[in-house]
Amino acid sequence: MKAIVDAEACIGCGLCADACPAVFEMGDDNIAKVKLAMVPKDAEASCREAATACPTEAIKLQDS
């Protein structure tokens, strides 16, 4: 699975980084960033939770 953050849609709430810190982090510009090219298997559930929780739907998940 691959996670993608739409920087234009991100409002910097930080929910994704809280839900799945293995994959997401907040950048210096307060916009979420993806830390890993591919989501580790053990982080897939929390990554899906982060995508679902995103208030602006800025996170997209793609099957690899």
C-alpha positions in Angstrom: 0.0 0.0 0.0 1.1 3.5 -0.8 0.0 6.7 1.1 -0.2 10.0 -0.6 -0.9 13.4 1.0 -2.5 16.2 -1.1 -0.6 19.2 0.3 -3.1 21.5 -1.3 -6.0 19.9 0.7 -4.1 19.4 4.0 -5.0 21.9 6.8 -2.3 20.7 9.2 -4.5 19.3 11.9 -2.0 16.5 12.7 -4.6 13.7 13.0 -2.7 11.5 10.5 0.6 11.9 12.4 -1.2 11.0 15.7 -3.0 8.0 14.2 -0.1 6.6 12.2 3.3 8.1 13.2 5.1 5.3 11.4 3.9 6.7 8.0 3.0 10.4 8.5 4.8 13.4 10.0 4.1 17.1 10.1 6.5 19.2 8.1 8.0 22.5 9.1 5.2 24.1 7.0 2.6 22.3 9.2 1.6 20.2 6.2 1.5 16.4 6.6 4.2 14.5 4.8 4.6 10.8 4.0 7.7 9.4 5.6 7.8 6.0 3.8 7.3 5.2 0.1 5.4 2.0 1.0 3.3 1.5 4.1 4.6 -1.3 6.3 2.2 -4.2 6.7 1.9 -3.7 10.4 1.0 0.0 9.9 -1.8 -0.6 7.3 -4.7 -0.5 9.8 -3.5 2.7 11.4 -2.8 4.2 8.0 -6.4 3.5 6.9 -7.6 5.0 10.2 -5.6 8.2 9.4 -7.0 8.4 5.9 -10.6 8.0 7.3 -10.0 10.6 10.0 -8.6 13.3 7.7 -11.2 16.1 7.8 -10.3 17.3 4.3 -9.8 13.8 2.7 -6.2 14.9 1.9 -4.9 11.3 2.3 -5.2 8.8 -0.5 -4.3 5.2 -0.3 -3.2 3.1 -3.3 -2.9 -0.7 -3.3 0.6 -1.6 -4.4 
